[in-house]
């Protein structure tokens, strides 16, 4: 379980940061009406990282024996700005508590 926690933590932060940058790009594009060409690249990078994030959540969830609804909730953490940071902290605490208990 410990070996699956580190990739999850790294990807949770990466997905969170990329989502925030993507939100800034969308704000510039649709509200300020400034065409920001890196927005397309950032959207694709975020999409790819989110898919890898889903795999790491699945890996960690299987090793930690989480329920499917809990895993789904963790997976959705990468879709809301700032939520992936909160989810990462809570999951890390939960996994570390389970490791200490074992």
C-alpha positions in Angstrom: 0.0 0.0 0.0 2.9 2.3 0.8 4.3 1.9 -2.7 1.0 3.0 -4.3 0.6 6.1 -2.0 3.5 8.1 -3.4 2.4 8.0 -7.1 -1.1 8.9 -6.0 0.1 11.9 -4.0 2.3 13.2 -6.8 -0.5 12.8 -9.4 -3.1 14.4 -7.1 -0.9 17.5 -6.9 -0.1 17.5 -10.6 -3.8 17.2 -11.6 -4.8 19.9 -9.1 -2.2 22.4 -10.3 -3.0 21.7 -14.0 -6.7 22.1 -13.3 -6.1 25.4 -11.7 -4.0 26.6 -14.6 -6.7 25.3 -17.0 -9.3 27.3 -15.1 -7.3 30.5 -15.4 -6.9 29.8 -19.1 -10.7 29.2 -19.5 -11.3 32.4 -17.6 -9.0 34.4 -19.9 -10.5 32.8 -23.0 -14.3 33.0 -22.2 -14.6 36.0 -19.7 -11.8 38.3 -20.6 -12.0 37.3 -24.3 -8.2 36.9 -24.6 -7.2 34.0 -26.8 -4.6 32.1 -24.7 -3.1 29.5 -27.1 -1.4 27.4 -24.3 -4.9 26.6 -23.0 -5.4 23.8 -25.5 -2.1 22.2 -24.6 -2.8 22.5 -20.9 -6.2 20.9 -21.4 -4.7 17.9 -23.1 -2.0 17.6 -20.5 -4.5 17.8 -17.7 -6.7 15.2 -19.5 -3.7 12.8 -19.8 -2.7 13.3 -16.2 -6.2 12.8 -15.0 -6.3 9.4 -16.8 -3.1 8.4 -15.1 -4.5 9.7 -11.8 -7.5 7.4 -12.2 -5.1 4.4 -12.7 -3.2 5.4 -9.5 -6.4 5.7 -7.5 -7.5 2.3 -8.7 -4.1 0.8 -7.8 -4.2 2.4 -4.3 -7.8 1.5 -3.8 -7.3 -2.1 -4.7 -4.3 -2.4 -2.4 -6.2 -0.6 0.5 -9.4 -2.6 -0.2 -11.6 0.5 -0.5 -15.2 0.2 -1.5 -16.2 1.2 -5.0 -18.2 4.3 -4.0 -15.2 5.6 -1.9 -12.9 5.0 -4.9 -15.3 6.8 -7.2 -15.4 9.8 -4.8 -11.6 9.9 -4.8 -11.5 9.7 -8.6 -13.9 12.7 -8.8 -11.5 14.7 -6.7 -9.5 15.6 -9.8 -12.4 17.3 -11.5 -13.1 20.1 -9.0 -10.5 22.9 -8.4 -8.8 22.7 -5.1 -10.6 19.4 -4.2 -7.7 17.2 -5.3 -5.5 18.8 -2.6 -8.1 18.1 0.1 -8.6 14.6 -1.1 -4.9 13.9 -1.2 -4.5 15.0 2.4 -7.4 12.9 3.6 -6.4 9.8 1.7 -2.8 10.1 2.9 -4.0 10.3 6.5 -6.3 7.3 6.0 -3.6 5.2 4.4 -1.0 6.2 7.0 -3.4 5.3 9.8 -4.1 1.9 8.2 -0.3 1.3 7.9 0.2 2.2 11.5 -2.6 -0.1 12.5 -1.1 -3.1 10.6 
